[in-house]
Amino acid sequence: MESIYLPLAIDANKQPLNIEKQMAIALVRATGREVKIKSGQLIGWPLTLVKNEKNGGYIIFDQTMNITTKLQFTILQNYDRTLSTLQNSKNEAEILALLKSFKWHATKGYEEMTFRGLVNNDITPILSTGSPQLPVSILQKEASQFDLDTLLQDLNLREKAITDNILIIESVISKVTTIITILKGKRAEERKQIEDKYDQLISAKKEELKHKMLETKKKLESELSSESKRLYDKLADIEVLIAKTEIDKEAGLVSEKDLEALALTKVKYINEINSSITNIKNKYKNEVRNLASEINLLNQQKQKELEDINNKIIELDNLLQNVVNQLSSIKRACEEELNKLKGMYKRAPYLDEKVDVIVPFLLVKDFADRAIAIGTQVYKYKKSFFGFFKKEPHDIAENFMDLNEFVQILESKYSQNMADNLKQLKRDLDKGLEELYDEGWNVRRRIEEYYI
């Protein structure tokens, strides 16, 4: 299977530059205006992209086995024993106590898993840009087919394990919901029993009140009519006596004081009449009021008991929400783990099930034995309006993507015994450097000028 070579330098439109210019830009980017090097090597890092049949994405496998990816995964607690207790217990107090006290969000901890050869860096931005083959020295491939198969198997098994964890959590949520729903159903039945009980009592009292009012009105009418007739007849006698006394007064037979005494007697008697009538009314009012009070009391008792039941139902709702929130937090963590794992599969513009890719780097060692590795660059071409104004080389390009993990490994591991292959490319490099100079960059134009 032929390898696809990626570019070391591209233009602003993500198109590869000619080979000479790519190499020259990388060299200038590594050395700037004055830095000189002891040695330099164009290196090709071999990667293999393997398609996932389920999602169509590719994992990126490091054939050198230098790169590893570590991911952390949740270890769930065992919910079976707690759920069994909840489902088999007949004691509601015990069920509620366990639901409230159990730490649903707790886990057994976390497991860190190392995936050897798995590249997490997203190099997909450059995959759609092929390049003429650069004269790179390809790093030694350390991976076997067994290593690749093991990685794929580990990824699939871990994806299944996370999916199973999510299903377990969903099942626990469903079972807890069922348990609490049953308890709520019992509370709802109790509420209906309370409503039925008090509705019957209140209905009977209202019927009793209805009959009592009819009976009371008849009695009130009879007693009030009889008593009023008797009382007002006597009041008429007093009025007659007062009238006669007024005549006697006119005749000088009685004094004003005698007349005032009779008037006072009349006032007292009228008060007695009013008091007697009021007493009769109050007697019958009290009989009705007592029944009405009993109805009000029954309504109050009904509302209190219903409020108690409703509060218990609200408590169950809150309890369920609390449990679901705890479990959902673990579920979200598992979903994040699953998304992170699926994120290892990158979209690539290929159709083949398996693709070998060579990622180019320039590795140099400067005069102070400092290793510098350069990955894919974006050339910052700017036309110079005046040929005698040259642009500084430090601004010639910038990193196209994050390749720090590759860069660090190259600088630490491969710089010790690196073989120089730049001098062999003198003609191509000189041509590329000359082209950069002509485009207005203040660069050294001969490869010899970059060496000590």
Contacts in CASP RR format, 6 or more apart in sequence:
PFRMAT RR
TARGET T0000
AUTHOR 0000-0000-0000
METHOD contacts of the structure
MODEL  1
MESIYLPLAIDANKQPLNIEKQMAIALVRATGREVKIKSGQLIGWPLTLV
KNEKNGGYIIFDQTMNITTKLQFTILQNYDRTLSTLQNSKNEAEILALLK
SFKWHATKGYEEMTFRGLVNNDITPILSTGSPQLPVSILQKEASQFDLDT
LLQDLNLREKAITDNILIIESVISKVTTIITILKGKRAEERKQIEDKYDQ
LISAKKEELKHKMLETKKKLESELSSESKRLYDKLADIEVLIAKTEIDKE
AGLVSEKDLEALALTKVKYINEINSSITNIKNKYKNEVRNLASEINLLNQ
QKQKELEDINNKIIELDNLLQNVVNQLSSIKRACEEELNKLKGMYKRAPY
LDEKVDVIVPFLLVKDFADRAIAIGTQVYKYKKSFFGFFKKEPHDIAENF
MDLNEFVQILESKYSQNMADNLKQLKRDLDKGLEELYDEGWNVRRRIEEY
YI
1 354 0 8 1.000
1 355 0 8 1.000
1 356 0 8 1.000
2 356 0 8 1.000
3 46 0 8 1.000
3 356 0 8 1.000
3 357 0 8 1.000
3 358 0 8 1.000
4 130 0 8 1.000
4 355 0 8 1.000
4 356 0 8 1.000
4 357 0 8 1.000
4 358 0 8 1.000
5 130 0 8 1.000
5 131 0 8 1.000
5 132 0 8 1.000
5 133 0 8 1.000
5 134 0 8 1.000
5 136 0 8 1.000
5 357 0 8 1.000
5 358 0 8 1.000
5 360 0 8 1.000
6 123 0 8 1.000
6 126 0 8 1.000
6 127 0 8 1.000
6 129 0 8 1.000
6 130 0 8 1.000
6 131 0 8 1.000
6 357 0 8 1.000
6 358 0 8 1.000
6 359 0 8 1.000
6 360 0 8 1.000
6 376 0 8 1.000
7 16 0 8 1.000
7 17 0 8 1.000
7 22 0 8 1.000
7 126 0 8 1.000
7 129 0 8 1.000
7 130 0 8 1.000
7 131 0 8 1.000
7 134 0 8 1.000
7 360 0 8 1.000
7 376 0 8 1.000
8 22 0 8 1.000
8 23 0 8 1.000
8 25 0 8 1.000
8 26 0 8 1.000
8 42 0 8 1.000
8 131 0 8 1.000
8 134 0 8 1.000
8 360 0 8 1.000
8 361 0 8 1.000
8 362 0 8 1.000
8 374 0 8 1.000
8 375 0 8 1.000
8 376 0 8 1.000
8 377 0 8 1.000
9 16 0 8 1.000
9 17 0 8 1.000
9 21 0 8 1.000
9 22 0 8 1.000
9 25 0 8 1.000
9 26 0 8 1.000
9 376 0 8 1.000
9 377 0 8 1.000
9 378 0 8 1.000
9 379 0 8 1.000
9 397 0 8 1.000
10 16 0 8 1.000
10 17 0 8 1.000
10 126 0 8 1.000
10 129 0 8 1.000
10 376 0 8 1.000
10 377 0 8 1.000
10 378 0 8 1.000
10 379 0 8 1.000
10 400 0 8 1.000
11 17 0 8 1.000
11 378 0 8 1.000
11 379 0 8 1.000
11 381 0 8 1.000
12 378 0 8 1.000
12 379 0 8 1.000
12 380 0 8 1.000
12 381 0 8 1.000
14 125 0 8 1.000
14 126 0 8 1.000
14 128 0 8 1.000
14 129 0 8 1.000
15 129 0 8 1.000
16 22 0 8 1.000
16 129 0 8 1.000
16 130 0 8 1.000
16 131 0 8 1.000
16 132 0 8 1.000
17 25 0 8 1.000
17 379 0 8 1.000
18 132 0 8 1.000
18 432 0 8 1.000
19 132 0 8 1.000
19 134 0 8 1.000
19 135 0 8 1.000
19 428 0 8 1.000
20 428 0 8 1.000
20 429 0 8 1.000
20 431 0 8 1.000
20 432 0 8 1.000
20 435 0 8 1.000
21 379 0 8 1.000
21 432 0 8 1.000
21 435 0 8 1.000
21 436 0 8 1.000
22 131 0 8 1.000
22 134 0 8 1.000
22 360 0 8 1.000
23 42 0 8 1.000
23 134 0 8 1.000
23 362 0 8 1.000
23 422 0 8 1.000
23 425 0 8 1.000
23 428 0 8 1.000
23 429 0 8 1.000
23 432 0 8 1.000
24 429 0 8 1.000
24 431 0 8 1.000
24 432 0 8 1.000
24 433 0 8 1.000
24 435 0 8 1.000
24 436 0 8 1.000
24 443 0 8 1.000
25 377 0 8 1.000
25 379 0 8 1.000
25 396 0 8 1.000
25 397 0 8 1.000
25 436 0 8 1.000
26 362 0 8 1.000
26 374 0 8 1.000
26 375 0 8 1.000
26 377 0 8 1.000
27 362 0 8 1.000
27 364 0 8 1.000
27 422 0 8 1.000
27 429 0 8 1.000
27 433 0 8 1.000
27 450 0 8 1.000
28 393 0 8 1.000
28 396 0 8 1.000
28 397 0 8 1.000
28 433 0 8 1.000
28 436 0 8 1.000
28 441 0 8 1.000
28 443 0 8 1.000
29 374 0 8 1.000
29 377 0 8 1.000
29 393 0 8 1.000
29 396 0 8 1.000
29 397 0 8 1.000
30 37 0 8 1.000
30 362 0 8 1.000
30 364 0 8 1.000
30 372 0 8 1.000
30 374 0 8 1.000
31 37 0 8 1.000
31 364 0 8 1.000
31 366 0 8 1.000
31 393 0 8 1.000
31 450 0 8 1.000
32 393 0 8 1.000
32 394 0 8 1.000
33 392 0 8 1.000
33 393 0 8 1.000
33 394 0 8 1.000
33 442 0 8 1.000
35 366 0 8 1.000
35 367 0 8 1.000
36 366 0 8 1.000
36 367 0 8 1.000
36 450 0 8 1.000
36 451 0 8 1.000
36 452 0 8 1.000
37 364 0 8 1.000
37 365 0 8 1.000
37 366 0 8 1.000
37 367 0 8 1.000
37 450 0 8 1.000
37 451 0 8 1.000
37 452 0 8 1.000
38 365 0 8 1.000
38 366 0 8 1.000
38 367 0 8 1.000
38 369 0 8 1.000
38 451 0 8 1.000
38 452 0 8 1.000
39 364 0 8 1.000
39 365 0 8 1.000
39 418 0 8 1.000
39 419 0 8 1.000
39 420 0 8 1.000
39 422 0 8 1.000
40 362 0 8 1.000
40 363 0 8 1.000
40 364 0 8 1.000
40 365 0 8 1.000
40 418 0 8 1.000
40 420 0 8 1.000
40 421 0 8 1.000
40 422 0 8 1.000
41 137 0 8 1.000
41 362 0 8 1.000
41 363 0 8 1.000
41 364 0 8 1.000
41 418 0 8 1.000
41 419 0 8 1.000
41 420 0 8 1.000
41 421 0 8 1.000
41 422 0 8 1.000
42 134 0 8 1.000
42 135 0 8 1.000
42 136 0 8 1.000
42 137 0 8 1.000
42 360 0 8 1.000
42 361 0 8 1.000
42 362 0 8 1.000
42 421 0 8 1.000
42 422 0 8 1.000
42 425 0 8 1.000
43 136 0 8 1.000
43 137 0 8 1.000
43 138 0 8 1.000
43 139 0 8 1.000
43 360 0 8 1.000
43 361 0 8 1.000
43 362 0 8 1.000
43 363 0 8 1.000
43 410 0 8 1.000
43 414 0 8 1.000
44 134 0 8 1.000
44 136 0 8 1.000
44 137 0 8 1.000
44 138 0 8 1.000
44 139 0 8 1.000
44 358 0 8 1.000
44 359 0 8 1.000
44 360 0 8 1.000
44 361 0 8 1.000
45 62 0 8 1.000
45 64 0 8 1.000
45 138 0 8 1.000
45 139 0 8 1.000
45 358 0 8 1.000
45 359 0 8 1.000
45 360 0 8 1.000
45 361 0 8 1.000
45 406 0 8 1.000
46 63 0 8 1.000
46 64 0 8 1.000
46 138 0 8 1.000
46 139 0 8 1.000
46 141 0 8 1.000
46 356 0 8 1.000
46 357 0 8 1.000
46 358 0 8 1.000
47 60 0 8 1.000
47 61 0 8 1.000
47 62 0 8 1.000
47 63 0 8 1.000
47 119 0 8 1.000
47 123 0 8 1.000
47 356 0 8 1.000
47 357 0 8 1.000
47 358 0 8 1.000
47 359 0 8 1.000
48 60 0 8 1.000
48 61 0 8 1.000
48 63 0 8 1.000
48 148 0 8 1.000
48 354 0 8 1.000
48 355 0 8 1.000
48 356 0 8 1.000
48 357 0 8 1.000
49 58 0 8 1.000
49 59 0 8 1.000
49 60 0 8 1.000
49 61 0 8 1.000
49 127 0 8 1.000
49 346 0 8 1.000
49 348 0 8 1.000
49 350 0 8 1.000
49 354 0 8 1.000
49 355 0 8 1.000
49 356 0 8 1.000
49 357 0 8 1.000
50 58 0 8 1.000
50 59 0 8 1.000
50 61 0 8 1.000
50 148 0 8 1.000
50 152 0 8 1.000
50 353 0 8 1.000
50 354 0 8 1.000
51 57 0 8 1.000
51 58 0 8 1.000
51 350 0 8 1.000
51 352 0 8 1.000
51 353 0 8 1.000
51 354 0 8 1.000
52 58 0 8 1.000
52 59 0 8 1.000
52 345 0 8 1.000
55 342 0 8 1.000
55 345 0 8 1.000
56 345 0 8 1.000
56 347 0 8 1.000
57 345 0 8 1.000
57 346 0 8 1.000
57 347 0 8 1.000
57 348 0 8 1.000
58 345 0 8 1.000
58 346 0 8 1.000
58 347 0 8 1.000
58 348 0 8 1.000
58 350 0 8 1.000
58 355 0 8 1.000
59 118 0 8 1.000
59 151 0 8 1.000
59 152 0 8 1.000
59 155 0 8 1.000
59 344 0 8 1.000
59 345 0 8 1.000
59 346 0 8 1.000
60 118 0 8 1.000
60 119 0 8 1.000
60 121 0 8 1.000
60 123 0 8 1.000
60 346 0 8 1.000
61 117 0 8 1.000
61 118 0 8 1.000
61 119 0 8 1.000
61 143 0 8 1.000
61 148 0 8 1.000
61 151 0 8 1.000
62 117 0 8 1.000
62 118 0 8 1.000
62 119 0 8 1.000
62 143 0 8 1.000
63 139 0 8 1.000
63 141 0 8 1.000
63 142 0 8 1.000
63 143 0 8 1.000
63 356 0 8 1.000
64 139 0 8 1.000
64 140 0 8 1.000
64 141 0 8 1.000
64 142 0 8 1.000
64 143 0 8 1.000
65 116 0 8 1.000
65 117 0 8 1.000
65 142 0 8 1.000
65 143 0 8 1.000
65 147 0 8 1.000
66 117 0 8 1.000
66 142 0 8 1.000
66 409 0 8 1.000
66 413 0 8 1.000
67 117 0 8 1.000
67 118 0 8 1.000
67 119 0 8 1.000
67 405 0 8 1.000
67 406 0 8 1.000
67 409 0 8 1.000
68 114 0 8 1.000
68 115 0 8 1.000
68 116 0 8 1.000
68 117 0 8 1.000
68 118 0 8 1.000
69 114 0 8 1.000
69 115 0 8 1.000
69 117 0 8 1.000
69 118 0 8 1.000
69 119 0 8 1.000
69 120 0 8 1.000
69 344 0 8 1.000
70 112 0 8 1.000
70 113 0 8 1.000
70 114 0 8 1.000
70 115 0 8 1.000
71 112 0 8 1.000
71 113 0 8 1.000
71 115 0 8 1.000
71 158 0 8 1.000
71 337 0 8 1.000
71 340 0 8 1.000
71 341 0 8 1.000
72 110 0 8 1.000
72 111 0 8 1.000
72 112 0 8 1.000
72 113 0 8 1.000
72 337 0 8 1.000
73 110 0 8 1.000
73 111 0 8 1.000
73 112 0 8 1.000
73 113 0 8 1.000
73 158 0 8 1.000
73 161 0 8 1.000
73 162 0 8 1.000
73 337 0 8 1.000
74 107 0 8 1.000
74 109 0 8 1.000
74 110 0 8 1.000
74 111 0 8 1.000
74 165 0 8 1.000
74 330 0 8 1.000
74 333 0 8 1.000
74 334 0 8 1.000
74 337 0 8 1.000
75 107 0 8 1.000
75 108 0 8 1.000
75 109 0 8 1.000
75 110 0 8 1.000
75 111 0 8 1.000
76 107 0 8 1.000
76 108 0 8 1.000
76 165 0 8 1.000
76 168 0 8 1.000
76 169 0 8 1.000
76 330 0 8 1.000
77 106 0 8 1.000
77 107 0 8 1.000
77 108 0 8 1.000
79 168 0 8 1.000
79 172 0 8 1.000
82 98 0 8 1.000
82 102 0 8 1.000
83 172 0 8 1.000
83 175 0 8 1.000
83 176 0 8 1.000
85 98 0 8 1.000
86 95 0 8 1.000
86 98 0 8 1.000
86 99 0 8 1.000
86 175 0 8 1.000
86 176 0 8 1.000
86 179 0 8 1.000
87 175 0 8 1.000
87 179 0 8 1.000
89 95 0 8 1.000
89 98 0 8 1.000
92 183 0 8 1.000
92 186 0 8 1.000
95 179 0 8 1.000
95 183 0 8 1.000
96 183 0 8 1.000
96 319 0 8 1.000
99 176 0 8 1.000
99 179 0 8 1.000
99 180 0 8 1.000
99 319 0 8 1.000
99 323 0 8 1.000
100 319 0 8 1.000
103 326 0 8 1.000
104 172 0 8 1.000
104 176 0 8 1.000
104 323 0 8 1.000
104 326 0 8 1.000
104 327 0 8 1.000
105 326 0 8 1.000
105 327 0 8 1.000
105 329 0 8 1.000
105 330 0 8 1.000
107 330 0 8 1.000
113 154 0 8 1.000
113 158 0 8 1.000
115 151 0 8 1.000
115 154 0 8 1.000
115 155 0 8 1.000
115 344 0 8 1.000
116 147 0 8 1.000
116 151 0 8 1.000
117 143 0 8 1.000
117 147 0 8 1.000
117 151 0 8 1.000
118 151 0 8 1.000
118 155 0 8 1.000
118 344 0 8 1.000
119 405 0 8 1.000
120 344 0 8 1.000
121 401 0 8 1.000
121 402 0 8 1.000
121 403 0 8 1.000
121 405 0 8 1.000
121 406 0 8 1.000
122 346 0 8 1.000
122 401 0 8 1.000
122 402 0 8 1.000
123 346 0 8 1.000
123 359 0 8 1.000
123 401 0 8 1.000
123 403 0 8 1.000
124 346 0 8 1.000
124 347 0 8 1.000
124 348 0 8 1.000
125 400 0 8 1.000
125 401 0 8 1.000
126 359 0 8 1.000
126 376 0 8 1.000
126 400 0 8 1.000
126 401 0 8 1.000
127 348 0 8 1.000
127 349 0 8 1.000
127 350 0 8 1.000
127 357 0 8 1.000
128 349 0 8 1.000
131 360 0 8 1.000
134 360 0 8 1.000
135 421 0 8 1.000
135 424 0 8 1.000
135 425 0 8 1.000
135 428 0 8 1.000
136 358 0 8 1.000
136 360 0 8 1.000
137 419 0 8 1.000
137 421 0 8 1.000
138 358 0 8 1.000
139 414 0 8 1.000
155 341 0 8 1.000
155 344 0 8 1.000
158 341 0 8 1.000
159 338 0 8 1.000
159 341 0 8 1.000
159 342 0 8 1.000
162 334 0 8 1.000
162 337 0 8 1.000
162 338 0 8 1.000
162 341 0 8 1.000
163 338 0 8 1.000
165 334 0 8 1.000
166 331 0 8 1.000
166 334 0 8 1.000
166 335 0 8 1.000
166 338 0 8 1.000
169 327 0 8 1.000
169 328 0 8 1.000
169 330 0 8 1.000
169 331 0 8 1.000
169 334 0 8 1.000
170 331 0 8 1.000
172 327 0 8 1.000
173 323 0 8 1.000
173 324 0 8 1.000
173 327 0 8 1.000
173 328 0 8 1.000
176 320 0 8 1.000
176 323 0 8 1.000
176 324 0 8 1.000
176 327 0 8 1.000
177 320 0 8 1.000
177 324 0 8 1.000
180 316 0 8 1.000
180 319 0 8 1.000
180 320 0 8 1.000
180 323 0 8 1.000
183 316 0 8 1.000
184 313 0 8 1.000
184 316 0 8 1.000
184 317 0 8 1.000
187 309 0 8 1.000
187 312 0 8 1.000
187 313 0 8 1.000
187 316 0 8 1.000
188 313 0 8 1.000
190 309 0 8 1.000
191 306 0 8 1.000
191 309 0 8 1.000
191 310 0 8 1.000
191 313 0 8 1.000
194 302 0 8 1.000
194 305 0 8 1.000
194 306 0 8 1.000
194 309 0 8 1.000
195 302 0 8 1.000
195 306 0 8 1.000
198 298 0 8 1.000
198 299 0 8 1.000
198 301 0 8 1.000
198 302 0 8 1.000
198 305 0 8 1.000
201 298 0 8 1.000
202 295 0 8 1.000
202 298 0 8 1.000
202 299 0 8 1.000
202 302 0 8 1.000
205 291 0 8 1.000
205 294 0 8 1.000
205 295 0 8 1.000
205 298 0 8 1.000
206 295 0 8 1.000
208 291 0 8 1.000
209 288 0 8 1.000
209 291 0 8 1.000
209 292 0 8 1.000
209 295 0 8 1.000
212 287 0 8 1.000
212 288 0 8 1.000
212 291 0 8 1.000
213 288 0 8 1.000
216 284 0 8 1.000
216 287 0 8 1.000
216 288 0 8 1.000
217 284 0 8 1.000
219 284 0 8 1.000
220 280 0 8 1.000
220 281 0 8 1.000
220 284 0 8 1.000
223 280 0 8 1.000
224 277 0 8 1.000
224 280 0 8 1.000
224 281 0 8 1.000
227 276 0 8 1.000
227 277 0 8 1.000
227 280 0 8 1.000
228 273 0 8 1.000
228 277 0 8 1.000
231 272 0 8 1.000
231 273 0 8 1.000
231 276 0 8 1.000
231 277 0 8 1.000
232 273 0 8 1.000
234 269 0 8 1.000
235 266 0 8 1.000
235 269 0 8 1.000
235 270 0 8 1.000
235 273 0 8 1.000
238 262 0 8 1.000
238 265 0 8 1.000
238 266 0 8 1.000
238 269 0 8 1.000
239 266 0 8 1.000
241 262 0 8 1.000
242 259 0 8 1.000
242 262 0 8 1.000
242 263 0 8 1.000
242 266 0 8 1.000
245 254 0 8 1.000
245 258 0 8 1.000
245 259 0 8 1.000
245 262 0 8 1.000
246 259 0 8 1.000
248 254 0 8 1.000
249 255 0 8 1.000
249 256 0 8 1.000
249 258 0 8 1.000
249 259 0 8 1.000
348 355 0 8 1.000
359 375 0 8 1.000
359 376 0 8 1.000
359 403 0 8 1.000
359 406 0 8 1.000
360 375 0 8 1.000
360 376 0 8 1.000
361 373 0 8 1.000
361 374 0 8 1.000
361 375 0 8 1.000
361 403 0 8 1.000
361 406 0 8 1.000
361 407 0 8 1.000
361 410 0 8 1.000
362 373 0 8 1.000
362 374 0 8 1.000
362 375 0 8 1.000
363 371 0 8 1.000
363 372 0 8 1.000
363 373 0 8 1.000
363 374 0 8 1.000
363 410 0 8 1.000
363 411 0 8 1.000
363 414 0 8 1.000
363 415 0 8 1.000
363 418 0 8 1.000
364 371 0 8 1.000
364 372 0 8 1.000
364 374 0 8 1.000
364 422 0 8 1.000
365 371 0 8 1.000
365 372 0 8 1.000
365 415 0 8 1.000
365 418 0 8 1.000
366 372 0 8 1.000
367 452 0 8 1.000
371 410 0 8 1.000
371 411 0 8 1.000
371 412 0 8 1.000
371 415 0 8 1.000
372 411 0 8 1.000
373 406 0 8 1.000
373 407 0 8 1.000
373 410 0 8 1.000
373 411 0 8 1.000
373 415 0 8 1.000
374 407 0 8 1.000
375 399 0 8 1.000
375 400 0 8 1.000
375 403 0 8 1.000
375 406 0 8 1.000
375 407 0 8 1.000
376 399 0 8 1.000
376 400 0 8 1.000
376 401 0 8 1.000
376 403 0 8 1.000
377 397 0 8 1.000
377 398 0 8 1.000
377 399 0 8 1.000
377 400 0 8 1.000
378 397 0 8 1.000
378 398 0 8 1.000
378 399 0 8 1.000
378 400 0 8 1.000
379 396 0 8 1.000
379 397 0 8 1.000
380 395 0 8 1.000
380 396 0 8 1.000
380 397 0 8 1.000
380 398 0 8 1.000
381 439 0 8 1.000
382 391 0 8 1.000
383 439 0 8 1.000
384 390 0 8 1.000
384 391 0 8 1.000
384 439 0 8 1.000
384 440 0 8 1.000
387 440 0 8 1.000
389 440 0 8 1.000
390 437 0 8 1.000
390 440 0 8 1.000
390 441 0 8 1.000
390 442 0 8 1.000
391 440 0 8 1.000
391 441 0 8 1.000
391 442 0 8 1.000
392 442 0 8 1.000
393 441 0 8 1.000
393 442 0 8 1.000
393 443 0 8 1.000
396 436 0 8 1.000
396 441 0 8 1.000
396 443 0 8 1.000
422 429 0 8 1.000
422 447 0 8 1.000
423 447 0 8 1.000
423 451 0 8 1.000
425 447 0 8 1.000
426 447 0 8 1.000
429 447 0 8 1.000
430 445 0 8 1.000
430 446 0 8 1.000
430 447 0 8 1.000
433 443 0 8 1.000
433 444 0 8 1.000
433 445 0 8 1.000
433 446 0 8 1.000
433 447 0 8 1.000
434 445 0 8 1.000
436 443 0 8 1.000
437 443 0 8 1.000
437 445 0 8 1.000
444 450 0 8 1.000
END
